[in-house]
Amino acid sequence: MKLPIKVNDLKNKVIVITGAGGVLCSTMAIALAEAGAKVALLDRSDKAQEFANEITANGGTAKAYIADVLKKESLAKCHTEIIKDFGKCDILINGAGGNNPMATTDKEYFEIGDIDADTKSFFDLTEDGVSFVFNLNFLGTLLPTQEFAKDMVDRKGCSILNISSMNAFTPLTKIPAYSGAKSAISNFTQWLAVHFSKVGVRVNAIAPGFFSTAQNAKLLWNEDGTPTARTGKILSATPMGRFGETEELLGSVLFLLSEQAAGFITGVVLPIDGGFSAYSGV
């Protein structure tokens, strides 16, 4: 992989990435290994293994670990293994997250009669679904931070990168739990940045706009491959008029993680969105 920017201070850094079996975080893992880091790819399934294999096949240093970001004992066990394999964690990327159909409404706007209709309205959202989404996104960031930030305190060049979303700036229709959870991530990023500011740990976040991945494919594309109405709305509200490419996240990630490049930057949530958050619609 050709890196979009050159950073010299990530070599031999131990970088832990949660949700590393997904498209976005696996791409980050490959890029960070290319920059010379030792990358620990965490996922609750074995999906991260193929990306760890790809990295090592290309001469990088990586290992996949199965870990559940919602279980402290799982994270602690994984942490012990990472220290044994690579040493203390220097950088944590909290990439685990996602939505759930049980926390998603069928329609954008509530209409009279929806309560009794064969449609999933706001009143049909389940407690389990909403709890799952909040826990996965917020607790799934807080718990890994509690575990791995212990390694970073009072050491130079350590940082945390969280994954927020466009939902945190303006809530999207249909997905209230996910929008609220990502707003919490942005707020938590600022809180952590202040909390850790005296012990040398920087905390920032990126807020990706719209990227077409397996996770959101059903919202964006019909079964025949044609774009959904939601895709049309997204692209019409994105001044650059297209979805982002996964690799377009990497410049920002490398920049924010580099102490040389961003050593005085903490507490920011950086939109990577083709202008979506800047556009008023008129």
RALINLIN-V335792 format. One line per field, one symbol per residue. ss: DSSP state (H for helix, E for strand, C for the rest). A space follows every 10 residues. Layout:
# RALINLIN-V335792
ss=???
This chain:
# RALINLIN-V335792
ss=CCCCCCCCCC CCCEEEECCC CCHHHHHHHH HHHHCCCEEE EEECCCCHHH HHHHHHHCCC EEEEEECCCC CHHHHHHHHH HHHHHCCCCC EEEECCCCCC HHHCCCCCCC CCCCCCCCCC CHHHCCHHHH HHHHHHHHHH HHHHHHHHHH HCCCCCCEEE EEEEEHHHCC CCCCCHHHHH HHHHHHHHHH HHHHHCCCCC EEEEEEEECC ECCCCCHHHH ECCCCCECHH HHHHHHCCCC CCCECHHHHH HHHHHHHCHH HHCCCCCCEE EECCCHHHCC CC
